[in-house]
């Protein structure tokens, strides 16, 4: 199954110094090697938005360029609004970007790889699939 990798997982791999290997970073490397990673424009934007140094921005932009964006189409925005409404009615709050990611993942038949626990709450009300590292849960 193809996997949409959320910003938080990319950040673990690309931006943060690690004193020990992370199960999430190792799983991301496996997904990349298997050709299963999907990128979304909003995730690319979030990753690049936090980079102040122009040289580092260009290096990161180039590295992420290896992953073309999975297209987002008009029905995805409509479905994201429906997801927002379903979760809100159940007392679960979330961002528009999170619900757009959920909508695209369902349409494209992708699971989502994230460390953001909000997606676990969304999964109780939406038909999203969460990807767990093969090596276990941290």
ZIHU-V968815 format. One record per residue. SS is DSSP state (@ for helix, = for strand, . for the rest). PHI is phi as a letter, one per 40 degrees, with the letter a starting at -180 (999 if undefined). Layout:
ss=SS phi=PHI
ss=SS phi=PHI
This chain:
ss=. phi=999
ss=. phi=c
ss== phi=b
ss== phi=c
ss== phi=c
ss=. phi=c
ss=@ phi=d
ss=@ phi=c
ss=@ phi=c
ss=@ phi=d
ss=@ phi=c
ss=@ phi=d
ss=@ phi=c
ss=@ phi=b
ss=. phi=b
ss=. phi=b
ss=. phi=c
ss=. phi=b
ss=. phi=c
ss=. phi=a
ss=. phi=c
ss=. phi=c
ss=@ phi=d
ss=@ phi=c
ss=@ phi=c
ss=@ phi=c
ss=@ phi=c
ss=@ phi=c
ss=@ phi=d
ss=@ phi=c
ss=@ phi=c
ss=@ phi=c
ss=@ phi=c
ss=. phi=c
ss=. phi=g
ss=. phi=b
ss== phi=c
ss== phi=b
ss== phi=b
ss=. phi=b
ss=@ phi=d
ss=@ phi=c
ss=@ phi=c
ss=@ phi=d
ss=@ phi=c
ss=@ phi=c
ss=@ phi=c
ss=@ phi=c
ss=@ phi=c
ss=. phi=c
ss=. phi=b
ss=. phi=c
ss=. phi=c
ss=@ phi=d
ss=@ phi=c
ss=@ phi=c
ss=@ phi=d
ss=@ phi=c
ss=@ phi=c
ss=@ phi=c
ss=@ phi=d
ss=@ phi=c
ss=@ phi=c
ss=@ phi=c
ss=. phi=c
ss=. phi=c
ss=. phi=b
ss=. phi=c
ss== phi=c
ss=. phi=c
ss=. phi=c
ss=. phi=b
ss=. phi=b
ss=@ phi=d
ss=@ phi=d
ss=@ phi=c
ss=@ phi=c
ss=@ phi=c
ss=@ phi=c
ss=@ phi=c
ss=@ phi=c
ss=@ phi=c
ss=@ phi=d
ss=@ phi=d
ss=@ phi=c
ss=@ phi=c
ss=@ phi=c
ss=@ phi=c
ss=@ phi=c
ss=. phi=c
ss=. phi=g
ss=. phi=b
ss=. phi=c
ss=. phi=a
ss=. phi=c
ss=@ phi=d
ss=@ phi=c
ss=@ phi=d
ss=@ phi=c
ss=@ phi=c
ss=@ phi=c
ss=@ phi=d
ss=@ phi=c
ss=@ phi=c
ss=@ phi=c
ss=@ phi=c
ss=@ phi=c
ss=@ phi=c
ss=. phi=g
ss=. phi=b
ss== phi=c
ss== phi=b
ss== phi=b
ss=. phi=a
ss=. phi=b
ss=. phi=c
ss=. phi=c
ss=@ phi=d
ss=@ phi=c
ss=@ phi=c
ss=@ phi=c
ss=@ phi=c
ss=@ phi=c
ss=. phi=c
ss=. phi=b
ss=. phi=b
ss=. phi=c
ss=. phi=c
ss=. phi=b
ss== phi=c
ss=. phi=c
ss=. phi=b
ss=. phi=d
ss=. phi=c
ss=. phi=c
ss=. phi=h
ss=. phi=c
ss=. phi=c
